[in-house]
Amino acid sequence: MQPVSIVATVLNEAQDIGRLIPSLLKQIPPPAEIVIVDGGSTDGTWEWLVEAAREAPNLLPIRDETCNLKNCPGPVSRGRNVAIAAASSQIIACADAGCTYAPDWLARITAPIADATAEYALGGACLDLADPTLWDIASAPFFGVKLTLSAPSKSCTARSMAFTRDLWQRIGGFPESVLLGDDTFFDLEARRLTPPAFVECAKALYRPQNTLLSACRQLARYATSDGILGVRPARLFRNASRCILQALALLSLPWTVVPLLLVLALQCWQAFHPEWRFICRTGPRTLLARFLFSVLVPWIVAANQIYGLITRKNPTNRQNLQP
């Protein structure tokens, strides 16, 4: 296997760092190095990394406080760029805090690049079903997160992504102008240059631990970033159209219920057709939560993407709000 560098960026991830790093250190074969950029953690994350590096010679923690929303509008993307610039390998694999990785993940996600059949590979993300919340399962498909490892995925998430250093340089790195959605922009630029390889069973195991409120806030932040970057206009049109249809169906109730019934049927299809066989076994509470979240999605996405387009103002995140 050619040398591979794993890169990730963290900030105040004390709850998750103890799962992420051990899973990366257990990769078979091991990476040449694991470069972790800390944006100035104050919750013990940095100290944990320094201590872990004493026993793991291929773990390279870097503290760079410019990778922080207080100093950069795109701290996540800047952290990735700093990590990639510091990495020594020509093949780069991106990992993410809040995730863990199977021991064969690195070998799988980098195989198309090592074989010279691709410059860019995507693995996607799967919900970690060890202890998901109700709203993790309800919101998963709207974040491109699968419920089973074997489900096909074309998600462009940087939770499981690999590429050559040359491709990263030609793109100009991850955009440092937005808090979230930098992987979407990187993916769009990468596809202009080379087709991606979609790798089976190379998903990151994602553990968001969402509530309804946190899932809505995350969706809003992603939509705002799309607006700031001016990407995915079709998504804005699709969700704005759904909002208009829902409003018209309600307004027509004094005369007929047919439009509302049609909208509800469409809403049920959109909520449940992804991985129906799994979701139908989760019980009525989960089904109701999935339906409710699917109703909220077009309003959250349309409103916040328009907000991002107009204001070009980045949202905050919980890590950067910590003292």
C-alpha positions in Angstrom: 0.0 0.0 0.0 1.3 3.5 -0.9 1.9 5.9 2.0 -1.3 7.6 3.1 -1.8 10.5 5.4 -5.1 10.8 7.3 -6.1 14.4 8.1 -8.8 15.8 10.4 -9.4 19.1 12.2 -10.9 19.4 15.7 -12.0 22.0 18.2 -13.3 21.3 21.7 -14.1 17.6 20.8 -13.3 16.1 24.2 -16.4 13.9 24.1 -15.4 12.4 20.7 -11.6 12.5 20.4 -11.3 9.3 22.5 -13.3 7.4 19.9 -11.9 9.0 16.7 -8.2 8.6 17.2 -8.1 5.0 18.4 -10.2 3.9 15.4 -7.7 5.7 13.1 -4.7 4.1 14.9 -6.2 0.6 14.3 -6.3 0.9 10.5 -4.9 -2.1 8.7 -2.4 -1.4 7.1 -1.6 1.7 9.3 -1.4 5.2 7.8 2.0 6.8 7.4 0.7 9.6 9.7 -2.4 10.9 11.2 -2.3 14.7 11.1 -4.8 16.4 13.5 -5.1 20.1 13.6 -6.6 21.6 16.8 -8.0 25.1 16.4 -7.4 26.1 20.0 -9.4 23.7 22.2 -10.0 24.7 25.8 -11.8 21.5 26.9 -8.9 19.1 27.2 -8.9 17.9 23.5 -5.4 19.3 22.8 -3.9 17.8 26.0 -5.5 14.4 25.1 -3.8 14.6 21.6 -0.4 15.5 23.0 -0.6 12.6 25.5 -1.7 10.1 22.8 1.1 11.2 20.4 3.7 10.1 23.0 2.6 6.5 22.4 1.7 6.8 18.8 4.6 7.9 16.6 2.5 8.3 13.5 0.1 10.7 15.3 1.0 14.3 14.5 -1.1 16.9 16.4 -0.8 20.6 15.3 -2.2 23.5 17.3 -3.2 26.4 15.1 -5.6 28.9 16.5 -6.2 30.5 13.1 -8.4 27.4 12.5 -11.0 28.9 14.8 -14.2 30.9 13.9 -12.8 33.8 16.0 -9.9 34.1 13.5 -11.2 32.7 10.2 -14.7 32.4 8.7 -14.0 28.8 7.6 -12.1 27.2 10.5 -13.0 23.6 9.5 -11.7 24.0 5.9 -8.7 25.9 7.1 -7.9 23.1 9.5 -8.1 20.6 6.7 -5.9 22.8 4.5 -3.3 23.2 7.2 -3.3 19.4 7.9 -2.9 18.6 4.2 -0.1 21.1 3.8 1.7 19.5 6.8 1.2 15.9 5.5 4.0 14.1 3.8 2.0 11.6 1.6 0.7 12.1 -1.9 -2.5 10.3 -1.0 -4.8 12.1 1.5 -7.7 10.6 3.4 -10.1 12.9 5.3 -11.7 11.9 8.6 -13.9 13.8 10.9 -14.6 14.3 14.6 -17.8 12.7 15.7 -17.0 9.6 13.7 -15.3 6.3 14.1 -13.8 4.0 11.4 -13.7 0.3 10.7 -10.1 -1.2 10.6 -10.4 -1.6 6.8 -11.7 1.8 6.1 -8.4 3.4 5.0 -7.5 0.5 2.7 -11.0 0.7 1.1 -11.3 4.4 0.6 -7.8 4.8 -0.9 -7.8 1.6 -3.0 -9.0 3.4 -6.3 -6.3 6.0 -5.9 -3.5 3.5 -5.0 -4.6 1.5 -8.1 -4.4 4.6 -10.2 -8.0 4.2 -11.4 -9.1 7.5 -9.7 -7.8 10.7 -8.2 -10.8 11.2 -5.9 -12.8 8.7 -3.8 -15.9 9.0 -1.7 -17.2 6.6 1.0 -20.1 8.4 2.6 -21.3 8.1 6.2 -23.5 5.7 8.1 -25.3 6.3 11.4 -23.6 4.6 14.3 -26.4 2.4 15.5 -24.8 1.6 18.9 -26.7 4.4 20.6 -28.6 6.6 18.1 -31.1 9.1 19.3 -34.6 9.3 17.9 -33.7 12.4 15.9 -30.5 10.9 14.5 -32.6 8.2 12.7 -35.3 10.7 11.8 -32.9 13.2 10.2 -30.3 10.9 8.7 -31.3 10.9 5.0 -31.6 14.6 4.9 -27.9 14.9 5.8 -26.9 12.2 3.3 -26.3 9.7 6.2 -27.2 6.1 5.6 -28.7 3.7 8.1 -26.8 0.6 6.9 -23.2 0.1 5.9 -24.1 -1.7 2.7 -26.5 1.0 1.4 -25.2 2.7 -1.8 -24.0 6.3 -1.2 -22.9 9.1 -3.4 -22.5 11.6 -0.5 -19.6 14.1 -0.9 -19.0 14.3 2.9 -15.4 14.9 4.1 -16.2 12.4 6.8 -15.0 9.7 4.4 -13.1 11.1 1.4 -9.7 10.5 -0.2 -7.8 12.3 -3.0 -4.4 13.0 -4.3 -2.3 16.0 -3.1 -2.1 17.1 -6.8 -5.9 17.3 -7.1 -6.2 19.3 -3.8 -3.6 21.7 -5.2 -5.3 22.1 -8.6 -8.6 22.9 -6.8 -6.9 25.4 -4.5 -7.8 23.5 -1.3 -11.0 23.6 0.7 -12.7 27.1 0.7 -12.0 29.0 3.8 -14.9 31.4 3.5 -17.6 29.3 5.0 -18.1 27.4 8.3 -19.8 24.4 6.8 -20.4 23.0 3.3 -16.7 23.3 2.3 -16.7 19.6 1.3 -19.7 20.3 -1.1 -17.7 23.0 -2.8 -14.6 20.9 -2.9 -16.6 18.0 -4.4 -18.1 20.2 -7.1 -14.7 21.5 -8.1 -13.2 18.0 -8.0 -15.8 16.7 -10.3 -15.1 19.4 -12.9 -11.6 17.9 -13.1 -12.1 14.1 -12.5 -14.9 11.6 -11.9 -15.1 10.3 -8.3 -14.9 6.7 -7.3 -17.8 5.7 -5.1 -16.3 3.1 -2.7 -18.6 0.4 -1.1 -18.3 -0.3 2.6 -16.0 2.6 3.3 -18.4 4.7 5.3 -17.6 6.7 8.4 -19.6 5.7 11.4 -21.3 8.9 12.4 -22.6 9.6 15.9 -24.3 13.1 15.9 -26.5 12.5 19.0 -29.1 15.0 17.7 -32.2 16.4 19.3 -34.9 17.9 17.1 -33.5 21.4 17.8 -29.8 20.5 17.1 -30.8 18.7 13.9 -32.7 21.7 12.7 -29.8 24.0 13.6 -27.4 21.8 11.7 -29.6 21.7 8.6 -29.9 25.5 8.8 -26.2 26.0 9.0 -25.5 23.7 6.0 -28.2 25.6 4.0 -26.8 29.0 5.0 -23.3 27.8 3.8 -24.8 26.7 0.5 -26.2 30.2 0.1 -22.9 31.9 0.9 -21.1 29.7 -1.6 -23.8 30.0 -4.2 -23.9 26.2 -4.7 -26.8 23.8 -5.2 -29.3 26.2 -6.7 -31.4 23.2 -7.7 -31.8 22.2 -4.1 -33.1 25.7 -3.2 -35.6 25.6 -6.1 -36.8 22.1 -5.1 -37.3 23.0 -1.4 -38.9 26.4 -2.2 -41.3 24.7 -4.5 -42.3 22.2 -1.8 -42.9 25.2 0.6 -45.2 26.8 -2.0 -47.1 23.5 -2.7 -47.6 23.0 1.1 -48.9 26.5 1.5 -51.2 26.3 -1.5 -52.6 23.0 -0.3 -53.5 24.5 3.1 -55.1 27.6 1.4 -57.3 25.4 -0.8 -58.8 23.5 2.2 -62.0 25.6 2.2 -62.8 24.3 -1.2 -61.1 20.8 -1.5 -58.8 18.5 0.4 -57.4 16.9 -2.7 -54.3 19.1 -2.9 -53.5 18.5 0.8 -53.9 14.7 0.3 -51.5 14.8 -2.7 -49.0 16.8 -0.7 -49.2 14.4 2.2 -48.7 11.5 -0.1 -45.6 13.1 -1.6 -44.4 14.0 1.8 -44.7 10.4 3.0 -42.8 9.2 -0.1 -40.0 11.7 0.5 -39.8 10.8 4.2 -39.9 7.0 4.0 -38.7 5.8 0.7 -35.0 5.9 1.7 -34.2 2.6 3.4 -37.9 1.9 4.0 -37.2 -1.7 5.2 -35.1 -0.4 8.0 -37.2 2.5 9.1 -40.5 0.6 9.2 -39.0 -1.7 11.9 -38.1 1.2 14.3 -41.6 1.8 15.7 -44.3 4.5 15.5 -42.3 7.2 17.4 -39.5 7.1 14.8 -41.9 7.1 11.9 -43.7 10.1 13.3 -40.4 11.9 14.0 -39.2 11.2 10.4 -42.4 12.5 8.9 -42.3 15.7 11.1 -38.6 16.4 10.2 -39.4 15.9 6.5 -42.1 18.5 6.7 -39.7 21.0 8.3 -36.8 20.4 5.9 -38.0 22.5 2.9 -38.8 25.5 5.1 -35.5 25.3 6.9 -33.4 24.8 3.8 -35.2 27.4 1.6 -35.2 30.1 4.3 -31.6 29.6 5.3 -30.2 29.2 1.8 -31.8 32.5 0.8 -30.5 34.1 4.0 -27.0 32.9 3.1 -27.4 34.3 -0.4 -28.5 37.7 0.8 -26.3 38.2 3.9 -23.2 36.2 3.2 -23.0 35.9 6.9 -21.6 32.7 8.6 -23.5 31.1 11.5 -21.7 30.2 14.7 -21.1 26.7 16.1 -21.1 25.3 19.6 -17.3 24.6 19.8 -16.5 28.2 19.0 -18.9 29.5 21.7 -16.9 27.7 24.4 -14.5 30.1 26.4 
